[in-house]
Amino acid sequence: MFGGTGGTTGTGGNVLIVAGAGGSTSGTGGILTVRGGAGNGSGDGGSANLTGGAATGTNQTGGIAAVTGGAGIGNQSGGAANVIAGASGATGNGASATVQGGAGGATSGAGGNVAINGGTPTDGVGGSIVITARAAATTTATSRAGGSVILQAGAAVSGGADGLVQIKDSAGAVKVGYNATGVGWFAATPVARPAAYTVTNPVSNRTFDTTIVTAQQLAQVLGTLIADFKAYGLLQ
């Protein structure tokens, strides 16, 4: 099913596939399903692709491929837009769901960004972004570990700068940033941990009176503080 070809400077024709509307009082709209073909025997299932049209010419932009949930009415929520990878067989792993920015140009273009934005409010709280790893299935499962949440910046090549992972506040100010070198707080350039501290004959002590403290007590408290920072990984 194809839309009509545009003329020399015309726009190509649209293709609109719409499920049936619900009844006039309370009927639910029909479902529209686009599905790859099922495999037979030892064959794999067919793919279902949603791809924007490629641009031609000199500096034209490629077409958008959008997946949008339906708008709600009254006090009802809008419909969800889900991208879900396929379930595995009886003993296989579930497939990955990948959201990836477009590749850069062949000579010098930067790779495309991936933006995940919470919904824009009209008269309410801005939409949140929640990234949650899955909990383990059951207490009787063979593997009972929960899934991980991993944030990883891109690696540099040929002398370029490594990518930076940043956590910003609502005003866009950097609170934490880290890369392959180390960690930086409050927009400071990330640095590596200093050389290891060595404390001989440590004694745990987190209490002292400033009016009668001795040098030995201060040394004990300092050694304890260093040990605490080492436990958190801030010192080595």
BALOBA-1460 file (C-alpha; in Angstrom, 3 decimals):
// residues 236
<rec num="1" residu="m" x="0.000" y="0.000" z="0.000"/>
<rec num="2" residu="f" x="1.666" y="3.185" z="-1.191"/>
<rec num="3" residu="g" x="0.799" y="6.856" z="-1.294"/>
<rec num="4" residu="g" x="0.998" y="8.561" z="-4.656"/>
<rec num="5" residu="t" x="4.323" y="9.836" z="-5.959"/>
<rec num="6" residu="g" x="4.763" y="13.585" z="-5.811"/>
<rec num="7" residu="g" x="5.507" y="15.590" z="-8.931"/>
<rec num="8" residu="t" x="8.775" y="17.386" z="-9.597"/>
<rec num="9" residu="t" x="8.323" y="19.600" z="-6.545"/>
<rec num="10" residu="g" x="5.192" y="18.079" z="-4.999"/>
<rec num="11" residu="t" x="4.758" y="16.157" z="-1.752"/>
<rec num="12" residu="g" x="4.134" y="12.431" z="-1.907"/>
<rec num="13" residu="g" x="0.648" y="11.251" z="-1.036"/>
<rec num="14" residu="n" x="-0.203" y="10.121" z="2.488"/>
<rec num="15" residu="v" x="-1.259" y="6.631" z="3.504"/>
<rec num="16" residu="l" x="-3.837" y="6.593" z="6.282"/>
<rec num="17" residu="i" x="-4.915" y="3.352" z="7.936"/>
<rec num="18" residu="v" x="-7.509" y="3.899" z="10.670"/>
<rec num="19" residu="a" x="-9.309" y="1.363" z="12.841"/>
<rec num="20" residu="g" x="-13.079" y="1.734" z="13.137"/>
<rec num="21" residu="a" x="-14.614" y="4.291" z="15.503"/>
<rec num="22" residu="g" x="-16.548" y="3.134" z="18.554"/>
<rec num="23" residu="g" x="-20.303" y="3.470" z="18.910"/>
<rec num="24" residu="s" x="-21.887" y="6.868" z="19.480"/>
<rec num="25" residu="t" x="-22.528" y="6.339" z="23.212"/>
<rec num="26" residu="s" x="-19.945" y="4.070" z="24.807"/>
<rec num="27" residu="g" x="-18.279" y="1.874" z="22.209"/>
<rec num="28" residu="t" x="-14.514" y="1.379" z="22.213"/>
<rec num="29" residu="g" x="-12.574" y="2.217" z="19.062"/>
<rec num="30" residu="g" x="-11.190" y="-0.677" z="17.073"/>
<rec num="31" residu="i" x="-7.606" y="-1.862" z="17.428"/>
<rec num="32" residu="l" x="-5.100" y="-1.418" z="14.617"/>
<rec num="33" residu="t" x="-2.412" y="-4.092" z="14.585"/>
<rec num="34" residu="v" x="0.669" y="-4.163" z="12.342"/>
<rec num="35" residu="r" x="2.504" y="-7.438" z="12.777"/>
<rec num="36" residu="g" x="5.305" y="-9.287" z="11.061"/>
<rec num="37" residu="g" x="4.516" y="-12.725" z="9.723"/>
<rec num="38" residu="a" x="4.901" y="-15.802" z="11.900"/>
<rec num="39" residu="g" x="7.788" y="-18.138" z="11.141"/>
<rec num="40" residu="n" x="7.194" y="-21.778" z="10.293"/>
<rec num="41" residu="g" x="9.330" y="-24.775" z="11.135"/>
<rec num="42" residu="s" x="12.820" y="-23.477" z="11.890"/>
<rec num="43" residu="g" x="12.224" y="-20.052" z="10.308"/>
<rec num="44" residu="d" x="12.283" y="-16.786" z="12.250"/>
<rec num="45" residu="g" x="9.290" y="-14.519" z="12.594"/>
<rec num="46" residu="g" x="9.053" y="-11.601" z="10.184"/>
<rec num="47" residu="s" x="9.935" y="-8.050" z="11.209"/>
<rec num="48" residu="a" x="7.561" y="-5.111" z="11.481"/>
<rec num="49" residu="n" x="9.297" y="-1.871" z="10.500"/>
<rec num="50" residu="l" x="8.176" y="1.720" z="10.982"/>
<rec num="51" residu="t" x="10.534" y="3.974" z="9.045"/>
<rec num="52" residu="g" x="10.351" y="7.610" z="8.017"/>
<rec num="53" residu="g" x="10.980" y="8.323" z="4.354"/>
<rec num="54" residu="a" x="14.530" y="9.027" z="3.204"/>
<rec num="55" residu="a" x="15.298" y="12.518" z="1.923"/>
<rec num="56" residu="t" x="16.720" y="13.185" z="-1.517"/>
<rec num="57" residu="g" x="18.416" y="16.197" z="-2.988"/>
<rec num="58" residu="t" x="21.057" y="18.253" z="-1.172"/>
<rec num="59" residu="n" x="20.067" y="19.313" z="2.359"/>
<rec num="60" residu="q" x="16.603" y="17.879" z="2.979"/>
<rec num="61" residu="t" x="15.502" y="16.303" z="6.267"/>
<rec num="62" residu="g" x="14.358" y="12.696" z="6.473"/>
<rec num="63" residu="g" x="10.765" y="11.948" z="7.372"/>
<rec num="64" residu="i" x="9.665" y="11.391" z="10.977"/>
<rec num="65" residu="a" x="8.600" y="8.001" z="12.299"/>
<rec num="66" residu="a" x="6.260" y="8.716" z="15.217"/>
<rec num="67" residu="v" x="4.486" y="6.444" z="17.686"/>
<rec num="68" residu="t" x="1.876" y="8.461" z="19.588"/>
<rec num="69" residu="g" x="-0.815" y="7.375" z="22.016"/>
<rec num="70" residu="g" x="-4.328" y="8.713" z="21.534"/>
<rec num="71" residu="a" x="-5.515" y="11.843" z="23.351"/>
<rec num="72" residu="g" x="-7.819" y="11.436" z="26.346"/>
<rec num="73" residu="i" x="-11.098" y="13.319" z="26.877"/>
<rec num="74" residu="g" x="-12.509" y="14.825" z="30.059"/>
<rec num="75" residu="n" x="-10.743" y="13.461" z="33.132"/>
<rec num="76" residu="q" x="-9.321" y="10.405" z="31.407"/>
<rec num="77" residu="s" x="-5.649" y="9.845" z="30.649"/>
<rec num="78" residu="g" x="-4.233" y="9.763" z="27.160"/>
<rec num="79" residu="g" x="-3.379" y="6.408" z="25.665"/>
<rec num="80" residu="a" x="0.059" y="4.929" z="26.263"/>
<rec num="81" residu="a" x="2.689" y="4.559" z="23.540"/>
<rec num="82" residu="n" x="4.560" y="1.344" z="24.220"/>
<rec num="83" residu="v" x="7.666" y="-0.110" z="22.611"/>
<rec num="84" residu="i" x="8.068" y="-3.641" z="23.947"/>
<rec num="85" residu="a" x="10.560" y="-6.233" z="22.801"/>
<rec num="86" residu="g" x="9.393" y="-9.757" z="22.136"/>
<rec num="87" residu="a" x="9.157" y="-12.381" z="24.850"/>
<rec num="88" residu="s" x="11.529" y="-15.319" z="24.742"/>
<rec num="89" residu="g" x="10.841" y="-18.987" z="24.382"/>
<rec num="90" residu="a" x="10.707" y="-21.309" z="27.375"/>
<rec num="91" residu="t" x="14.393" y="-20.995" z="28.273"/>
<rec num="92" residu="g" x="15.607" y="-18.053" z="26.164"/>
<rec num="93" residu="n" x="16.297" y="-14.471" z="27.148"/>
<rec num="94" residu="g" x="13.825" y="-11.727" z="26.306"/>
<rec num="95" residu="a" x="14.772" y="-9.527" z="23.363"/>
<rec num="96" residu="s" x="16.207" y="-6.037" z="23.956"/>
<rec num="97" residu="a" x="14.243" y="-2.871" z="23.194"/>
<rec num="98" residu="t" x="16.637" y="-0.311" z="21.730"/>
<rec num="99" residu="v" x="16.043" y="3.411" z="21.276"/>
<rec num="100" residu="q" x="18.933" y="4.879" z="19.302"/>
<rec num="101" residu="g" x="19.731" y="8.241" z="17.802"/>
<rec num="102" residu="g" x="20.445" y="8.424" z="14.085"/>
<rec num="103" residu="a" x="23.944" y="7.894" z="12.712"/>
<rec num="104" residu="g" x="26.006" y="10.930" z="11.761"/>
<rec num="105" residu="g" x="26.970" y="11.772" z="8.199"/>
<rec num="106" residu="a" x="29.600" y="9.775" z="6.351"/>
<rec num="107" residu="t" x="32.291" y="12.453" z="6.718"/>
<rec num="108" residu="s" x="31.712" y="14.783" z="9.692"/>
<rec num="109" residu="g" x="28.155" y="14.684" z="11.078"/>
<rec num="110" residu="a" x="27.509" y="14.146" z="14.798"/>
<rec num="111" residu="g" x="25.372" y="11.224" z="15.911"/>
<rec num="112" residu="g" x="21.779" y="12.053" z="16.799"/>
<rec num="113" residu="n" x="20.638" y="12.515" z="20.386"/>
<rec num="114" residu="v" x="18.115" y="10.370" z="22.222"/>
<rec num="115" residu="a" x="15.778" y="12.591" z="24.249"/>
<rec num="116" residu="i" x="13.344" y="11.262" z="26.843"/>
<rec num="117" residu="n" x="11.123" y="14.035" z="28.169"/>
<rec num="118" residu="g" x="8.347" y="14.022" z="30.719"/>
<rec num="119" residu="g" x="4.983" y="15.328" z="29.545"/>
<rec num="120" residu="t" x="4.311" y="19.081" z="29.442"/>
<rec num="121" residu="p" x="1.602" y="20.078" z="31.940"/>
<rec num="122" residu="t" x="-1.260" y="22.479" z="31.268"/>
<rec num="123" residu="d" x="-2.226" y="23.045" z="34.903"/>
<rec num="124" residu="g" x="-0.419" y="20.402" z="36.906"/>
<rec num="125" residu="v" x="2.892" y="18.806" z="37.734"/>
<rec num="126" residu="g" x="5.349" y="18.207" z="34.912"/>
<rec num="127" residu="g" x="5.659" y="14.606" z="33.835"/>
<rec num="128" residu="s" x="8.346" y="12.508" z="35.520"/>
<rec num="129" residu="i" x="10.875" y="10.207" z="33.899"/>
<rec num="130" residu="v" x="11.105" y="6.897" z="35.710"/>
<rec num="131" residu="i" x="13.706" y="4.296" z="34.762"/>
<rec num="132" residu="t" x="13.248" y="1.154" z="36.830"/>
<rec num="133" residu="a" x="15.048" y="-2.150" z="36.533"/>
<rec num="134" residu="r" x="12.847" y="-5.193" z="36.980"/>
<rec num="135" residu="a" x="12.705" y="-7.074" z="40.249"/>
<rec num="136" residu="a" x="13.473" y="-10.767" z="40.252"/>
<rec num="137" residu="a" x="10.564" y="-13.012" z="39.241"/>
<rec num="138" residu="t" x="9.941" y="-15.278" z="42.228"/>
<rec num="139" residu="t" x="11.641" y="-16.529" z="45.376"/>
<rec num="140" residu="t" x="11.832" y="-19.989" z="43.804"/>
<rec num="141" residu="a" x="13.410" y="-18.939" z="40.502"/>
<rec num="142" residu="t" x="16.853" y="-20.239" z="39.569"/>
<rec num="143" residu="s" x="18.224" y="-16.681" z="39.361"/>
<rec num="144" residu="r" x="16.773" y="-14.207" z="41.865"/>
<rec num="145" residu="a" x="18.920" y="-11.135" z="41.210"/>
<rec num="146" residu="g" x="17.219" y="-7.856" z="40.333"/>
<rec num="147" residu="g" x="18.051" y="-6.047" z="37.100"/>
<rec num="148" residu="s" x="20.615" y="-3.220" z="37.018"/>
<rec num="149" residu="v" x="20.259" y="0.414" z="35.945"/>
<rec num="150" residu="i" x="23.407" y="1.439" z="34.058"/>
<rec num="151" residu="l" x="24.399" y="4.909" z="32.819"/>
<rec num="152" residu="q" x="27.447" y="4.902" z="30.585"/>
<rec num="153" residu="a" x="28.954" y="7.716" z="28.534"/>
<rec num="154" residu="g" x="30.447" y="7.116" z="25.100"/>
<rec num="155" residu="a" x="34.161" y="6.360" z="24.823"/>
<rec num="156" residu="a" x="36.511" y="8.636" z="22.900"/>
<rec num="157" residu="v" x="38.669" y="7.594" z="19.943"/>
<rec num="158" residu="s" x="41.816" y="9.081" z="18.370"/>
<rec num="159" residu="g" x="42.509" y="11.591" z="21.140"/>
<rec num="160" residu="g" x="38.951" y="12.879" z="21.524"/>
<rec num="161" residu="a" x="37.344" y="13.659" z="24.864"/>
<rec num="162" residu="d" x="35.405" y="10.944" z="26.658"/>
<rec num="163" residu="g" x="31.676" y="11.470" z="27.066"/>
<rec num="164" residu="l" x="30.394" y="12.859" z="30.364"/>
<rec num="165" residu="v" x="27.507" y="11.622" z="32.514"/>
<rec num="166" residu="q" x="25.877" y="14.532" z="34.357"/>
<rec num="167" residu="i" x="23.134" y="14.987" z="36.917"/>
<rec num="168" residu="k" x="21.577" y="18.467" z="36.800"/>
<rec num="169" residu="d" x="19.032" y="20.327" z="38.897"/>
<rec num="170" residu="s" x="15.838" y="21.933" z="37.585"/>
<rec num="171" residu="a" x="17.774" y="25.065" z="36.556"/>
<rec num="172" residu="g" x="20.224" y="23.046" z="34.474"/>
<rec num="173" residu="a" x="23.145" y="23.436" z="36.909"/>
<rec num="174" residu="v" x="25.448" y="20.428" z="37.086"/>
<rec num="175" residu="k" x="25.526" y="18.785" z="40.523"/>
<rec num="176" residu="v" x="27.495" y="15.644" z="39.683"/>
<rec num="177" residu="g" x="29.512" y="14.782" z="36.599"/>
<rec num="178" residu="y" x="31.744" y="11.830" z="35.871"/>
<rec num="179" residu="n" x="33.757" y="10.409" z="33.007"/>
<rec num="180" residu="a" x="36.639" y="7.991" z="32.506"/>
<rec num="181" residu="t" x="38.911" y="10.240" z="34.620"/>
<rec num="182" residu="g" x="36.804" y="10.430" z="37.761"/>
<rec num="183" residu="v" x="34.047" y="12.438" z="39.443"/>
<rec num="184" residu="g" x="33.393" y="16.175" z="39.751"/>
<rec num="185" residu="w" x="30.896" y="17.823" z="42.110"/>
<rec num="186" residu="f" x="28.989" y="21.074" z="41.476"/>
<rec num="187" residu="a" x="30.280" y="21.536" z="37.904"/>
<rec num="188" residu="a" x="33.925" y="20.928" z="38.846"/>
<rec num="189" residu="t" x="35.999" y="19.128" z="36.218"/>
<rec num="190" residu="p" x="36.074" y="15.399" z="37.029"/>
<rec num="191" residu="v" x="39.338" y="14.328" z="38.647"/>
<rec num="192" residu="a" x="40.828" y="10.998" z="39.615"/>
<rec num="193" residu="r" x="41.055" y="9.900" z="43.245"/>
<rec num="194" residu="p" x="44.235" y="11.032" z="45.016"/>
<rec num="195" residu="a" x="46.971" y="8.590" z="45.947"/>
<rec num="196" residu="a" x="46.146" y="6.181" z="48.751"/>
<rec num="197" residu="y" x="46.222" y="7.355" z="52.378"/>
<rec num="198" residu="t" x="48.007" y="5.103" z="54.855"/>
<rec num="199" residu="v" x="46.986" y="5.240" z="58.514"/>
<rec num="200" residu="t" x="49.109" y="3.234" z="60.967"/>
<rec num="201" residu="n" x="47.590" y="1.844" z="64.187"/>
<rec num="202" residu="p" x="44.110" y="3.218" z="63.481"/>
<rec num="203" residu="v" x="41.630" y="3.589" z="66.330"/>
<rec num="204" residu="s" x="37.957" y="4.236" z="65.525"/>
<rec num="205" residu="n" x="36.934" y="7.509" z="67.144"/>
<rec num="206" residu="r" x="34.137" y="9.841" z="66.024"/>
<rec num="207" residu="t" x="33.847" y="11.980" z="69.154"/>
<rec num="208" residu="f" x="35.959" y="14.762" z="70.665"/>
<rec num="209" residu="d" x="35.528" y="17.819" z="72.871"/>
<rec num="210" residu="t" x="37.047" y="20.903" z="71.236"/>
<rec num="211" residu="t" x="37.931" y="22.438" z="74.628"/>
<rec num="212" residu="i" x="40.100" y="19.548" z="75.858"/>
<rec num="213" residu="v" x="40.933" y="17.527" z="72.736"/>
<rec num="214" residu="t" x="44.417" y="16.071" z="72.426"/>
<rec num="215" residu="a" x="46.529" y="15.629" z="69.322"/>
<rec num="216" residu="q" x="46.122" y="11.860" z="69.623"/>
<rec num="217" residu="q" x="42.322" y="12.158" z="69.684"/>
<rec num="218" residu="l" x="42.375" y="14.384" z="66.608"/>
<rec num="219" residu="a" x="44.623" y="11.875" z="64.834"/>
<rec num="220" residu="q" x="42.179" y="9.078" z="65.717"/>
<rec num="221" residu="v" x="39.187" y="11.053" z="64.409"/>
<rec num="222" residu="l" x="41.072" y="11.946" z="61.211"/>
<rec num="223" residu="g" x="42.044" y="8.321" z="60.674"/>
<rec num="224" residu="t" x="38.413" y="7.284" z="61.198"/>
<rec num="225" residu="l" x="37.224" y="9.899" z="58.705"/>
<rec num="226" residu="i" x="39.730" y="8.643" z="56.120"/>
<rec num="227" residu="a" x="38.529" y="5.071" z="56.683"/>
<rec num="228" residu="d" x="34.906" y="6.155" z="56.194"/>
<rec num="229" residu="f" x="35.754" y="7.905" z="52.916"/>
<rec num="230" residu="k" x="37.595" y="4.780" z="51.767"/>
<rec num="231" residu="a" x="34.545" y="2.669" z="52.562"/>
<rec num="232" residu="y" x="32.461" y="4.912" z="50.271"/>
<rec num="233" residu="g" x="35.118" y="4.699" z="47.546"/>
<rec num="234" residu="l" x="35.933" y="8.430" z="47.650"/>
<rec num="235" residu="l" x="39.492" y="7.739" z="48.826"/>
<rec num="236" residu="q" x="41.812" y="4.795" z="48.295"/>
